[in-house]
């Protein structure tokens, strides 16, 4: 069996980790998969997914390291509209750093096991949408659950 849904969240800051763990766990339960896989996919290129701890200091460290590796003020070819010729929108954001940060620090998709109807994240692990170019009114993550259905007791 397989099922799919979309989860949409707004972001409020340029860099923000949005915890999707509860939504993923709730979805895996309602999808009815007993043993299988929960797949999360982010269809954006200036944010992505990460599995890490819910710990403020770690999130601050991540933001600091990303600023060192891909500074907002850096010279980004992506933002130079005299040189860029692909994928251009009329109200294009200058956000080269966020695309590079997404490549460095996140993934477009992650898979987590579902065991006995429960998402198999580790003790401290949480599933995050990592916003790198906020604020945004809506960021979407596709959740899919597939595997063996939950065993139903026989009457």
Secondary structure, 3 states (H helix, E strand, C coil): CEEEEEEEEEECCCCEEEECHHHHHHHHHHHCEEEEEEEEEECCCCEEEEEEECCHHHHHHHHHHHHHHCCCCCCCHHHCCCCCCCCCCCCCCCCHHHHHHHHHHCECEEEEEEECCEECCCCCEEEEEEECCCCEEEEEEEEEEEEEECCCCCC
